[in-house]
Protein backbone atom coordinates (compact mmCIF):
# COMPACT_ATOMS: atom_id res chain seq x y z
CA UNK A 1 0.00 0.00 0.00
CA UNK A 2 1.25 3.48 -0.82
CA UNK A 3 1.87 6.38 1.48
CA UNK A 4 -1.26 7.41 3.37
CA UNK A 5 -2.69 10.91 3.65
CA UNK A 6 -5.69 12.55 5.26
CA UNK A 7 -8.53 14.04 3.25
CA UNK A 8 -10.93 16.17 5.27
CA UNK A 9 -14.60 15.41 4.58
CA UNK A 10 -17.76 16.32 6.39
CA UNK A 11 -19.38 13.76 8.68
CA UNK A 12 -22.24 13.51 6.18
CA UNK A 13 -19.80 12.60 3.41
CA UNK A 14 -18.12 10.04 5.66
CA UNK A 15 -21.51 8.45 6.35
CA UNK A 16 -22.27 8.32 2.63
CA UNK A 17 -18.95 6.58 2.02
CA UNK A 18 -19.69 4.11 4.80
CA UNK A 19 -23.08 3.37 3.27
CA UNK A 20 -21.52 2.81 -0.16
CA UNK A 21 -18.83 0.55 1.24
CA UNK A 22 -18.86 -3.21 1.46
CA UNK A 23 -18.04 -5.10 4.63
CA UNK A 24 -14.34 -4.79 5.44
CA UNK A 25 -13.71 -2.25 2.67
CA UNK A 26 -11.46 0.71 3.51
CA UNK A 27 -12.30 4.27 2.52
CA UNK A 28 -9.44 4.07 0.03
CA UNK A 29 -10.96 0.97 -1.56
CA UNK A 30 -14.43 2.57 -1.65
CA UNK A 31 -13.09 5.71 -3.33
CA UNK A 32 -11.02 3.72 -5.85
CA UNK A 33 -14.06 1.61 -6.75
CA UNK A 34 -16.22 4.71 -7.20
CA UNK A 35 -13.59 6.43 -9.36
CA UNK A 36 -13.28 3.28 -11.47
CA UNK A 37 -17.06 3.22 -12.01
CA UNK A 38 -17.08 6.90 -13.02
CA UNK A 39 -14.24 6.29 -15.49
CA UNK A 40 -16.18 3.36 -16.99
CA UNK A 41 -19.35 5.46 -17.36
CA UNK A 42 -17.37 8.27 -18.99
CA UNK A 43 -15.79 5.77 -21.40
CA UNK A 44 -19.19 4.36 -22.37
CA UNK A 45 -20.62 7.85 -22.83
CA UNK A 46 -17.72 8.72 -25.18
CA UNK A 47 -18.42 5.57 -27.20
CA UNK A 48 -22.12 6.43 -27.50
CA UNK A 49 -21.20 9.95 -28.58
CA UNK A 50 -19.07 8.47 -31.36
CA UNK A 51 -21.96 6.29 -32.47
CA UNK A 52 -24.31 9.27 -32.52
CA UNK A 53 -22.00 11.01 -34.98
CA UNK A 54 -23.38 9.05 -37.91
CA UNK A 55 -21.59 11.25 -40.45
CA UNK A 56 -18.39 9.34 -39.69
CA UNK A 57 -19.89 6.01 -40.79
CA UNK A 58 -20.60 4.60 -44.23
CA UNK A 59 -23.60 2.26 -44.57
CA UNK A 60 -22.65 -1.29 -45.52
CA UNK A 61 -24.77 -1.01 -48.66
CA UNK A 62 -22.41 1.70 -49.94
CA UNK A 63 -19.31 -0.45 -49.55
CA UNK A 64 -18.40 -2.37 -52.70
PDB file of N, CA, C, O and CB in Angstrom:
ATOM      1  N   UNK A   1       0.850  -1.173   0.000  1.00  0.00           N
ATOM      2  CA  UNK A   1       0.000   0.000   0.000  1.00  0.00           C
ATOM      3  C   UNK A   1       0.892   1.230   0.000  1.00  0.00           C
ATOM      4  O   UNK A   1       1.944   1.245   0.638  1.00  0.00           O
ATOM      5  CB  UNK A   1      -0.965   0.001   1.219  1.00  0.00           C
ATOM      6  N   UNK A   2       0.469   2.252  -0.712  1.00  0.00           N
ATOM      7  CA  UNK A   2       1.250   3.478  -0.823  1.00  0.00           C
ATOM      8  C   UNK A   2       1.199   4.317   0.435  1.00  0.00           C
ATOM      9  O   UNK A   2       0.578   3.950   1.433  1.00  0.00           O
ATOM     10  CB  UNK A   2       0.767   4.290  -1.984  1.00  0.00           C
ATOM     11  N   UNK A   3       1.859   5.432   0.361  1.00  0.00           N
ATOM     12  CA  UNK A   3       1.869   6.378   1.478  1.00  0.00           C
ATOM     13  C   UNK A   3       0.460   6.890   1.736  1.00  0.00           C
ATOM     14  O   UNK A   3      -0.278   7.196   0.799  1.00  0.00           O
ATOM     15  CB  UNK A   3       2.827   7.556   1.194  1.00  0.00           C
ATOM     16  N   UNK A   4       0.093   6.982   2.997  1.00  0.00           N
ATOM     17  CA  UNK A   4      -1.256   7.412   3.374  1.00  0.00           C
ATOM     18  C   UNK A   4      -1.290   8.917   3.612  1.00  0.00           C
ATOM     19  O   UNK A   4      -0.281   9.532   3.959  1.00  0.00           O
ATOM     20  CB  UNK A   4      -1.734   6.663   4.635  1.00  0.00           C
ATOM     21  N   UNK A   5      -2.470   9.494   3.418  1.00  0.00           N
ATOM     22  CA  UNK A   5      -2.688  10.915   3.651  1.00  0.00           C
ATOM     23  C   UNK A   5      -4.081  11.082   4.257  1.00  0.00           C
ATOM     24  O   UNK A   5      -4.858  10.129   4.317  1.00  0.00           O
ATOM     25  CB  UNK A   5      -2.538  11.744   2.324  1.00  0.00           C
ATOM     26  N   UNK A   6      -4.380  12.260   4.692  1.00  0.00           N
ATOM     27  CA  UNK A   6      -5.692  12.550   5.261  1.00  0.00           C
ATOM     28  C   UNK A   6      -6.430  13.508   4.341  1.00  0.00           C
ATOM     29  O   UNK A   6      -5.879  14.518   3.901  1.00  0.00           O
ATOM     30  CB  UNK A   6      -5.566  13.143   6.690  1.00  0.00           C
ATOM     31  N   UNK A   7      -7.679  13.178   4.060  1.00  0.00           N
ATOM     32  CA  UNK A   7      -8.530  14.041   3.245  1.00  0.00           C
ATOM     33  C   UNK A   7      -9.704  14.460   4.120  1.00  0.00           C
ATOM     34  O   UNK A   7     -10.504  13.615   4.523  1.00  0.00           O
ATOM     35  CB  UNK A   7      -9.018  13.312   1.928  1.00  0.00           C
ATOM     36  N   UNK A   8      -9.821  15.747   4.418  1.00  0.00           N
ATOM     37  CA  UNK A   8     -10.930  16.173   5.267  1.00  0.00           C
ATOM     38  C   UNK A   8     -12.258  16.103   4.509  1.00  0.00           C
ATOM     39  O   UNK A   8     -12.380  16.613   3.396  1.00  0.00           O
ATOM     40  CB  UNK A   8     -10.689  17.600   5.785  1.00  0.00           C
ATOM     41  N   UNK A   9     -13.245  15.465   5.131  1.00  0.00           N
ATOM     42  CA  UNK A   9     -14.597  15.409   4.582  1.00  0.00           C
ATOM     43  C   UNK A   9     -15.569  15.676   5.727  1.00  0.00           C
ATOM     44  O   UNK A   9     -15.237  15.502   6.900  1.00  0.00           O
ATOM     45  CB  UNK A   9     -14.888  14.019   3.893  1.00  0.00           C
ATOM     46  N   UNK A  10     -16.757  16.097   5.365  1.00  0.00           N
ATOM     47  CA  UNK A  10     -17.763  16.319   6.393  1.00  0.00           C
ATOM     48  C   UNK A  10     -18.226  14.969   6.942  1.00  0.00           C
ATOM     49  O   UNK A  10     -18.009  13.930   6.318  1.00  0.00           O
ATOM     50  CB  UNK A  10     -18.965  17.130   5.829  1.00  0.00           C
ATOM     51  N   UNK A  11     -18.855  14.993   8.098  1.00  0.00           N
ATOM     52  CA  UNK A  11     -19.385  13.761   8.680  1.00  0.00           C
ATOM     53  C   UNK A  11     -20.443  13.155   7.772  1.00  0.00           C
ATOM     54  O   UNK A  11     -20.553  11.934   7.663  1.00  0.00           O
ATOM     55  CB  UNK A  11     -19.970  14.028  10.074  1.00  0.00           C
ATOM     56  N   UNK A  12     -21.227  14.020   7.117  1.00  0.00           N
ATOM     57  CA  UNK A  12     -22.238  13.515   6.175  1.00  0.00           C
ATOM     58  C   UNK A  12     -21.583  12.730   5.043  1.00  0.00           C
ATOM     59  O   UNK A  12     -22.049  11.652   4.674  1.00  0.00           O
ATOM     60  CB  UNK A  12     -23.070  14.679   5.597  1.00  0.00           C
ATOM     61  N   UNK A  13     -20.502  13.276   4.495  1.00  0.00           N
ATOM     62  CA  UNK A  13     -19.796  12.597   3.408  1.00  0.00           C
ATOM     63  C   UNK A  13     -19.224  11.278   3.898  1.00  0.00           C
ATOM     64  O   UNK A  13     -19.288  10.273   3.191  1.00  0.00           O
ATOM     65  CB  UNK A  13     -18.674  13.490   2.842  1.00  0.00           C
ATOM     66  N   UNK A  14     -18.670  11.271   5.094  1.00  0.00           N
ATOM     67  CA  UNK A  14     -18.119  10.035   5.658  1.00  0.00           C
ATOM     68  C   UNK A  14     -19.215   8.982   5.790  1.00  0.00           C
ATOM     69  O   UNK A  14     -18.980   7.805   5.514  1.00  0.00           O
ATOM     70  CB  UNK A  14     -17.464  10.306   7.035  1.00  0.00           C
ATOM     71  N   UNK A  15     -20.400   9.391   6.206  1.00  0.00           N
ATOM     72  CA  UNK A  15     -21.510   8.452   6.352  1.00  0.00           C
ATOM     73  C   UNK A  15     -21.957   7.908   4.995  1.00  0.00           C
ATOM     74  O   UNK A  15     -22.309   6.736   4.867  1.00  0.00           O
ATOM     75  CB  UNK A  15     -22.689   9.129   7.063  1.00  0.00           C
ATOM     76  N   UNK A  16     -21.937   8.772   3.994  1.00  0.00           N
ATOM     77  CA  UNK A  16     -22.274   8.324   2.632  1.00  0.00           C
ATOM     78  C   UNK A  16     -21.267   7.281   2.169  1.00  0.00           C
ATOM     79  O   UNK A  16     -21.646   6.252   1.610  1.00  0.00           O
ATOM     80  CB  UNK A  16     -22.303   9.523   1.639  1.00  0.00           C
ATOM     81  N   UNK A  17     -19.984   7.545   2.402  1.00  0.00           N
ATOM     82  CA  UNK A  17     -18.948   6.582   2.019  1.00  0.00           C
ATOM     83  C   UNK A  17     -19.139   5.258   2.747  1.00  0.00           C
ATOM     84  O   UNK A  17     -19.016   4.188   2.150  1.00  0.00           O
ATOM     85  CB  UNK A  17     -17.552   7.147   2.313  1.00  0.00           C
ATOM     86  N   UNK A  18     -19.439   5.337   4.035  1.00  0.00           N
ATOM     87  CA  UNK A  18     -19.686   4.110   4.802  1.00  0.00           C
ATOM     88  C   UNK A  18     -20.838   3.322   4.192  1.00  0.00           C
ATOM     89  O   UNK A  18     -20.762   2.101   4.054  1.00  0.00           O
ATOM     90  CB  UNK A  18     -19.993   4.441   6.279  1.00  0.00           C
ATOM     91  N   UNK A  19     -21.907   4.029   3.829  1.00  0.00           N
ATOM     92  CA  UNK A  19     -23.083   3.368   3.267  1.00  0.00           C
ATOM     93  C   UNK A  19     -22.780   2.736   1.910  1.00  0.00           C
ATOM     94  O   UNK A  19     -23.369   1.714   1.557  1.00  0.00           O
ATOM     95  CB  UNK A  19     -24.231   4.364   3.132  1.00  0.00           C
ATOM     96  N   UNK A  20     -21.873   3.332   1.154  1.00  0.00           N
ATOM     97  CA  UNK A  20     -21.517   2.806  -0.162  1.00  0.00           C
ATOM     98  C   UNK A  20     -20.513   1.669  -0.075  1.00  0.00           C
ATOM     99  O   UNK A  20     -20.334   0.908  -1.026  1.00  0.00           O
ATOM    100  CB  UNK A  20     -20.960   3.911  -1.030  1.00  0.00           C
ATOM    101  N   UNK A  21     -19.861   1.564   1.072  1.00  0.00           N
ATOM    102  CA  UNK A  21     -18.826   0.550   1.236  1.00  0.00           C
ATOM    103  C   UNK A  21     -19.387  -0.836   1.468  1.00  0.00           C
ATOM    104  O   UNK A  21     -20.534  -1.015   1.877  1.00  0.00           O
ATOM    105  CB  UNK A  21     -17.929   0.917   2.371  1.00  0.00           C
ATOM    106  N   UNK A  22     -18.538  -1.808   1.193  1.00  0.00           N
ATOM    107  CA  UNK A  22     -18.861  -3.207   1.464  1.00  0.00           C
ATOM    108  C   UNK A  22     -18.155  -3.610   2.747  1.00  0.00           C
ATOM    109  O   UNK A  22     -17.205  -2.950   3.170  1.00  0.00           O
ATOM    110  CB  UNK A  22     -18.443  -4.138   0.273  1.00  0.00           C
ATOM    111  N   UNK A  23     -18.605  -4.668   3.356  1.00  0.00           N
ATOM    112  CA  UNK A  23     -18.038  -5.104   4.628  1.00  0.00           C
ATOM    113  C   UNK A  23     -16.525  -5.296   4.505  1.00  0.00           C
ATOM    114  O   UNK A  23     -16.046  -6.004   3.619  1.00  0.00           O
ATOM    115  CB  UNK A  23     -18.708  -6.409   5.095  1.00  0.00           C
ATOM    116  N   UNK A  24     -15.789  -4.657   5.403  1.00  0.00           N
ATOM    117  CA  UNK A  24     -14.341  -4.791   5.441  1.00  0.00           C
ATOM    118  C   UNK A  24     -13.593  -3.897   4.464  1.00  0.00           C
ATOM    119  O   UNK A  24     -12.363  -3.919   4.424  1.00  0.00           O
ATOM    120  CB  UNK A  24     -13.980  -6.191   5.179  1.00  0.00           C
ATOM    121  N   UNK A  25     -14.318  -3.111   3.675  1.00  0.00           N
ATOM    122  CA  UNK A  25     -13.705  -2.249   2.668  1.00  0.00           C
ATOM    123  C   UNK A  25     -13.217  -0.957   3.322  1.00  0.00           C
ATOM    124  O   UNK A  25     -13.930  -0.348   4.119  1.00  0.00           O
ATOM    125  CB  UNK A  25     -14.708  -1.937   1.526  1.00  0.00           C
ATOM    126  N   UNK A  26     -12.005  -0.550   2.980  1.00  0.00           N
ATOM    127  CA  UNK A  26     -11.461   0.705   3.515  1.00  0.00           C
ATOM    128  C   UNK A  26     -12.019   1.874   2.711  1.00  0.00           C
ATOM    129  O   UNK A  26     -12.561   1.693   1.621  1.00  0.00           O
ATOM    130  CB  UNK A  26      -9.898   0.705   3.475  1.00  0.00           C
ATOM    131  N   UNK A  27     -11.875   3.083   3.271  1.00  0.00           N
ATOM    132  CA  UNK A  27     -12.303   4.272   2.521  1.00  0.00           C
ATOM    133  C   UNK A  27     -11.519   4.383   1.214  1.00  0.00           C
ATOM    134  O   UNK A  27     -12.074   4.788   0.192  1.00  0.00           O
ATOM    135  CB  UNK A  27     -12.113   5.556   3.371  1.00  0.00           C
ATOM    136  N   UNK A  28     -10.251   4.031   1.241  1.00  0.00           N
ATOM    137  CA  UNK A  28      -9.436   4.065   0.033  1.00  0.00           C
ATOM    138  C   UNK A  28     -10.015   3.126  -1.024  1.00  0.00           C
ATOM    139  O   UNK A  28     -10.118   3.495  -2.194  1.00  0.00           O
ATOM    140  CB  UNK A  28      -7.978   3.683   0.354  1.00  0.00           C
ATOM    141  N   UNK A  29     -10.385   1.934  -0.623  1.00  0.00           N
ATOM    142  CA  UNK A  29     -10.964   0.968  -1.561  1.00  0.00           C
ATOM    143  C   UNK A  29     -12.313   1.453  -2.093  1.00  0.00           C
ATOM    144  O   UNK A  29     -12.609   1.298  -3.277  1.00  0.00           O
ATOM    145  CB  UNK A  29     -11.127  -0.401  -0.883  1.00  0.00           C
ATOM    146  N   UNK A  30     -13.125   2.038  -1.217  1.00  0.00           N
ATOM    147  CA  UNK A  30     -14.426   2.571  -1.654  1.00  0.00           C
ATOM    148  C   UNK A  30     -14.215   3.658  -2.693  1.00  0.00           C
ATOM    149  O   UNK A  30     -14.849   3.643  -3.748  1.00  0.00           O
ATOM    150  CB  UNK A  30     -15.233   3.128  -0.451  1.00  0.00           C
ATOM    151  N   UNK A  31     -13.329   4.600  -2.403  1.00  0.00           N
ATOM    152  CA  UNK A  31     -13.087   5.712  -3.329  1.00  0.00           C
ATOM    153  C   UNK A  31     -12.515   5.214  -4.651  1.00  0.00           C
ATOM    154  O   UNK A  31     -12.915   5.692  -5.713  1.00  0.00           O
ATOM    155  CB  UNK A  31     -12.135   6.735  -2.700  1.00  0.00           C
ATOM    156  N   UNK A  32     -11.593   4.269  -4.603  1.00  0.00           N
ATOM    157  CA  UNK A  32     -11.025   3.718  -5.846  1.00  0.00           C
ATOM    158  C   UNK A  32     -12.098   3.029  -6.688  1.00  0.00           C
ATOM    159  O   UNK A  32     -12.123   3.173  -7.911  1.00  0.00           O
ATOM    160  CB  UNK A  32      -9.893   2.721  -5.525  1.00  0.00           C
ATOM    161  N   UNK A  33     -12.985   2.279  -6.026  1.00  0.00           N
ATOM    162  CA  UNK A  33     -14.064   1.606  -6.749  1.00  0.00           C
ATOM    163  C   UNK A  33     -14.997   2.626  -7.392  1.00  0.00           C
ATOM    164  O   UNK A  33     -15.400   2.460  -8.543  1.00  0.00           O
ATOM    165  CB  UNK A  33     -14.854   0.683  -5.805  1.00  0.00           C
ATOM    166  N   UNK A  34     -15.339   3.675  -6.657  1.00  0.00           N
ATOM    167  CA  UNK A  34     -16.220   4.705  -7.201  1.00  0.00           C
ATOM    168  C   UNK A  34     -15.584   5.425  -8.381  1.00  0.00           C
ATOM    169  O   UNK A  34     -16.248   5.676  -9.386  1.00  0.00           O
ATOM    170  CB  UNK A  34     -16.583   5.708  -6.121  1.00  0.00           C
ATOM    171  N   UNK A  35     -14.296   5.760  -8.265  1.00  0.00           N
ATOM    172  CA  UNK A  35     -13.592   6.426  -9.363  1.00  0.00           C
ATOM    173  C   UNK A  35     -13.548   5.509 -10.582  1.00  0.00           C
ATOM    174  O   UNK A  35     -13.733   5.967 -11.710  1.00  0.00           O
ATOM    175  CB  UNK A  35     -12.156   6.828  -8.934  1.00  0.00           C
ATOM    176  N   UNK A  36     -13.309   4.235 -10.365  1.00  0.00           N
ATOM    177  CA  UNK A  36     -13.282   3.277 -11.466  1.00  0.00           C
ATOM    178  C   UNK A  36     -14.630   3.232 -12.178  1.00  0.00           C
ATOM    179  O   UNK A  36     -14.682   3.189 -13.408  1.00  0.00           O
ATOM    180  CB  UNK A  36     -12.906   1.882 -10.953  1.00  0.00           C
ATOM    181  N   UNK A  37     -15.721   3.241 -11.411  1.00  0.00           N
ATOM    182  CA  UNK A  37     -17.058   3.224 -12.011  1.00  0.00           C
ATOM    183  C   UNK A  37     -17.319   4.491 -12.817  1.00  0.00           C
ATOM    184  O   UNK A  37     -17.903   4.432 -13.899  1.00  0.00           O
ATOM    185  CB  UNK A  37     -18.126   3.067 -10.926  1.00  0.00           C
ATOM    186  N   UNK A  38     -16.890   5.632 -12.296  1.00  0.00           N
ATOM    187  CA  UNK A  38     -17.076   6.899 -13.017  1.00  0.00           C
ATOM    188  C   UNK A  38     -16.284   6.870 -14.316  1.00  0.00           C
ATOM    189  O   UNK A  38     -16.786   7.295 -15.357  1.00  0.00           O
ATOM    190  CB  UNK A  38     -16.638   8.106 -12.143  1.00  0.00           C
ATOM    191  N   UNK A  39     -15.055   6.375 -14.265  1.00  0.00           N
ATOM    192  CA  UNK A  39     -14.244   6.285 -15.490  1.00  0.00           C
ATOM    193  C   UNK A  39     -14.919   5.401 -16.524  1.00  0.00           C
ATOM    194  O   UNK A  39     -14.917   5.722 -17.712  1.00  0.00           O
ATOM    195  CB  UNK A  39     -12.842   5.742 -15.174  1.00  0.00           C
ATOM    196  N   UNK A  40     -15.504   4.275 -16.076  1.00  0.00           N
ATOM    197  CA  UNK A  40     -16.184   3.363 -16.993  1.00  0.00           C
ATOM    198  C   UNK A  40     -17.384   4.058 -17.634  1.00  0.00           C
ATOM    199  O   UNK A  40     -17.579   3.966 -18.846  1.00  0.00           O
ATOM    200  CB  UNK A  40     -16.633   2.082 -16.253  1.00  0.00           C
ATOM    201  N   UNK A  41     -18.178   4.744 -16.837  1.00  0.00           N
ATOM    202  CA  UNK A  41     -19.351   5.456 -17.361  1.00  0.00           C
ATOM    203  C   UNK A  41     -18.916   6.515 -18.372  1.00  0.00           C
ATOM    204  O   UNK A  41     -19.532   6.653 -19.429  1.00  0.00           O
ATOM    205  CB  UNK A  41     -20.157   6.112 -16.207  1.00  0.00           C
ATOM    206  N   UNK A  42     -17.867   7.256 -18.056  1.00  0.00           N
ATOM    207  CA  UNK A  42     -17.370   8.273 -18.987  1.00  0.00           C
ATOM    208  C   UNK A  42     -16.897   7.637 -20.287  1.00  0.00           C
ATOM    209  O   UNK A  42     -17.130   8.188 -21.363  1.00  0.00           O
ATOM    210  CB  UNK A  42     -16.227   9.074 -18.349  1.00  0.00           C
ATOM    211  N   UNK A  43     -16.233   6.482 -20.203  1.00  0.00           N
ATOM    212  CA  UNK A  43     -15.791   5.766 -21.397  1.00  0.00           C
ATOM    213  C   UNK A  43     -16.988   5.370 -22.256  1.00  0.00           C
ATOM    214  O   UNK A  43     -16.985   5.592 -23.467  1.00  0.00           O
ATOM    215  CB  UNK A  43     -14.975   4.520 -21.009  1.00  0.00           C
ATOM    216  N   UNK A  44     -18.006   4.786 -21.639  1.00  0.00           N
ATOM    217  CA  UNK A  44     -19.191   4.355 -22.370  1.00  0.00           C
ATOM    218  C   UNK A  44     -19.894   5.553 -23.002  1.00  0.00           C
ATOM    219  O   UNK A  44     -20.347   5.474 -24.144  1.00  0.00           O
ATOM    220  CB  UNK A  44     -20.153   3.600 -21.440  1.00  0.00           C
ATOM    221  N   UNK A  45     -19.987   6.654 -22.274  1.00  0.00           N
ATOM    222  CA  UNK A  45     -20.621   7.855 -22.828  1.00  0.00           C
ATOM    223  C   UNK A  45     -19.854   8.366 -24.046  1.00  0.00           C
ATOM    224  O   UNK A  45     -20.464   8.810 -25.019  1.00  0.00           O
ATOM    225  CB  UNK A  45     -20.708   8.957 -21.759  1.00  0.00           C
ATOM    226  N   UNK A  46     -18.522   8.308 -24.000  1.00  0.00           N
ATOM    227  CA  UNK A  46     -17.725   8.721 -25.175  1.00  0.00           C
ATOM    228  C   UNK A  46     -18.006   7.809 -26.365  1.00  0.00           C
ATOM    229  O   UNK A  46     -18.083   8.275 -27.502  1.00  0.00           O
ATOM    230  CB  UNK A  46     -16.208   8.704 -24.843  1.00  0.00           C
ATOM    231  N   UNK A  47     -18.160   6.501 -26.105  1.00  0.00           N
ATOM    232  CA  UNK A  47     -18.424   5.566 -27.200  1.00  0.00           C
ATOM    233  C   UNK A  47     -19.794   5.832 -27.815  1.00  0.00           C
ATOM    234  O   UNK A  47     -19.940   5.802 -29.037  1.00  0.00           O
ATOM    235  CB  UNK A  47     -18.339   4.111 -26.701  1.00  0.00           C
ATOM    236  N   UNK A  48     -20.792   6.092 -26.983  1.00  0.00           N
ATOM    237  CA  UNK A  48     -22.124   6.433 -27.500  1.00  0.00           C
ATOM    238  C   UNK A  48     -22.084   7.722 -28.304  1.00  0.00           C
ATOM    239  O   UNK A  48     -22.753   7.833 -29.332  1.00  0.00           O
ATOM    240  CB  UNK A  48     -23.129   6.566 -26.351  1.00  0.00           C
ATOM    241  N   UNK A  49     -21.313   8.688 -27.851  1.00  0.00           N
ATOM    242  CA  UNK A  49     -21.202   9.950 -28.584  1.00  0.00           C
ATOM    243  C   UNK A  49     -20.620   9.703 -29.971  1.00  0.00           C
ATOM    244  O   UNK A  49     -21.048  10.318 -30.948  1.00  0.00           O
ATOM    245  CB  UNK A  49     -20.328  10.961 -27.807  1.00  0.00           C
ATOM    246  N   UNK A  50     -19.649   8.809 -30.056  1.00  0.00           N
ATOM    247  CA  UNK A  50     -19.073   8.474 -31.362  1.00  0.00           C
ATOM    248  C   UNK A  50     -20.115   7.823 -32.261  1.00  0.00           C
ATOM    249  O   UNK A  50     -20.178   8.105 -33.457  1.00  0.00           O
ATOM    250  CB  UNK A  50     -17.862   7.542 -31.196  1.00  0.00           C
ATOM    251  N   UNK A  51     -20.925   6.957 -31.683  1.00  0.00           N
ATOM    252  CA  UNK A  51     -21.961   6.288 -32.469  1.00  0.00           C
ATOM    253  C   UNK A  51     -23.036   7.269 -32.936  1.00  0.00           C
ATOM    254  O   UNK A  51     -23.611   7.098 -34.011  1.00  0.00           O
ATOM    255  CB  UNK A  51     -22.600   5.168 -31.653  1.00  0.00           C
ATOM    256  N   UNK A  52     -23.302   8.283 -32.138  1.00  0.00           N
ATOM    257  CA  UNK A  52     -24.306   9.275 -32.517  1.00  0.00           C
ATOM    258  C   UNK A  52     -23.835  10.137 -33.675  1.00  0.00           C
ATOM    259  O   UNK A  52     -24.656  10.713 -34.389  1.00  0.00           O
ATOM    260  CB  UNK A  52     -24.653  10.154 -31.328  1.00  0.00           C
ATOM    261  N   UNK A  53     -22.543  10.234 -33.872  1.00  0.00           N
ATOM    262  CA  UNK A  53     -21.995  11.010 -34.981  1.00  0.00           C
ATOM    263  C   UNK A  53     -22.016  10.139 -36.232  1.00  0.00           C
ATOM    264  O   UNK A  53     -20.980   9.650 -36.683  1.00  0.00           O
ATOM    265  CB  UNK A  53     -20.544  11.510 -34.666  1.00  0.00           C
ATOM    266  N   UNK A  54     -23.186   9.958 -36.770  1.00  0.00           N
ATOM    267  CA  UNK A  54     -23.383   9.048 -37.915  1.00  0.00           C
ATOM    268  C   UNK A  54     -22.662   9.511 -39.179  1.00  0.00           C
ATOM    269  O   UNK A  54     -22.478   8.716 -40.101  1.00  0.00           O
ATOM    270  CB  UNK A  54     -24.864   8.907 -38.210  1.00  0.00           C
ATOM    271  N   UNK A  55     -22.256  10.760 -39.244  1.00  0.00           N
ATOM    272  CA  UNK A  55     -21.589  11.253 -40.454  1.00  0.00           C
ATOM    273  C   UNK A  55     -20.231  10.591 -40.638  1.00  0.00           C
ATOM    274  O   UNK A  55     -19.670  10.634 -41.733  1.00  0.00           O
ATOM    275  CB  UNK A  55     -21.424  12.776 -40.393  1.00  0.00           C
ATOM    276  N   UNK A  56     -19.702   9.988 -39.600  1.00  0.00           N
ATOM    277  CA  UNK A  56     -18.393   9.345 -39.689  1.00  0.00           C
ATOM    278  C   UNK A  56     -18.490   7.918 -40.224  1.00  0.00           C
ATOM    279  O   UNK A  56     -17.465   7.294 -40.500  1.00  0.00           O
ATOM    280  CB  UNK A  56     -17.724   9.338 -38.325  1.00  0.00           C
ATOM    281  N   UNK A  57     -19.716   7.389 -40.374  1.00  0.00           N
ATOM    282  CA  UNK A  57     -19.894   6.011 -40.792  1.00  0.00           C
ATOM    283  C   UNK A  57     -20.447   5.936 -42.206  1.00  0.00           C
ATOM    284  O   UNK A  57     -21.168   6.822 -42.665  1.00  0.00           O
ATOM    285  CB  UNK A  57     -20.814   5.280 -39.827  1.00  0.00           C
ATOM    286  N   UNK A  58     -20.089   4.861 -42.875  1.00  0.00           N
ATOM    287  CA  UNK A  58     -20.600   4.600 -44.225  1.00  0.00           C
ATOM    288  C   UNK A  58     -21.489   3.361 -44.121  1.00  0.00           C
ATOM    289  O   UNK A  58     -21.059   2.333 -43.598  1.00  0.00           O
ATOM    290  CB  UNK A  58     -19.420   4.391 -45.282  1.00  0.00           C
ATOM    291  N   UNK A  59     -22.714   3.451 -44.611  1.00  0.00           N
ATOM    292  CA  UNK A  59     -23.598   2.262 -44.570  1.00  0.00           C
ATOM    293  C   UNK A  59     -22.982   1.103 -45.327  1.00  0.00           C
ATOM    294  O   UNK A  59     -22.301   1.318 -46.330  1.00  0.00           O
ATOM    295  CB  UNK A  59     -24.985   2.589 -45.161  1.00  0.00           C
ATOM    296  N   UNK A  60     -23.204  -0.120 -44.871  1.00  0.00           N
ATOM    297  CA  UNK A  60     -22.647  -1.294 -45.517  1.00  0.00           C
ATOM    298  C   UNK A  60     -23.075  -1.406 -46.974  1.00  0.00           C
ATOM    299  O   UNK A  60     -22.324  -1.908 -47.810  1.00  0.00           O
ATOM    300  CB  UNK A  60     -23.053  -2.535 -44.766  1.00  0.00           C
ATOM    301  N   UNK A  61     -24.279  -0.938 -47.278  1.00  0.00           N
ATOM    302  CA  UNK A  61     -24.772  -1.013 -48.661  1.00  0.00           C
ATOM    303  C   UNK A  61     -23.909  -0.188 -49.617  1.00  0.00           C
ATOM    304  O   UNK A  61     -23.864  -0.472 -50.813  1.00  0.00           O
ATOM    305  CB  UNK A  61     -26.224  -0.531 -48.731  1.00  0.00           C
ATOM    306  N   UNK A  62     -23.222   0.834 -49.092  1.00  0.00           N
ATOM    307  CA  UNK A  62     -22.409   1.704 -49.937  1.00  0.00           C
ATOM    308  C   UNK A  62     -20.992   1.156 -50.138  1.00  0.00           C
ATOM    309  O   UNK A  62     -20.230   1.692 -50.942  1.00  0.00           O
ATOM    310  CB  UNK A  62     -22.342   3.098 -49.330  1.00  0.00           C
ATOM    311  N   UNK A  63     -20.649   0.128 -49.437  1.00  0.00           N
ATOM    312  CA  UNK A  63     -19.306  -0.449 -49.550  1.00  0.00           C
ATOM    313  C   UNK A  63     -19.341  -1.511 -50.638  1.00  0.00           C
ATOM    314  O   UNK A  63     -20.174  -2.417 -50.609  1.00  0.00           O
ATOM    315  CB  UNK A  63     -18.820  -1.055 -48.182  1.00  0.00           C
ATOM    316  N   UNK A  64     -18.434  -1.394 -51.592  1.00  0.00           N
ATOM    317  CA  UNK A  64     -18.401  -2.367 -52.698  1.00  0.00           C
ATOM    318  C   UNK A  64     -17.297  -3.346 -52.527  1.00  0.00           C
ATOM    319  O   UNK A  64     -17.124  -4.233 -53.363  1.00  0.00           O
ATOM    320  CB  UNK A  64     -18.252  -1.676 -54.025  1.00  0.00           C
TER     321      UNK A  64
END
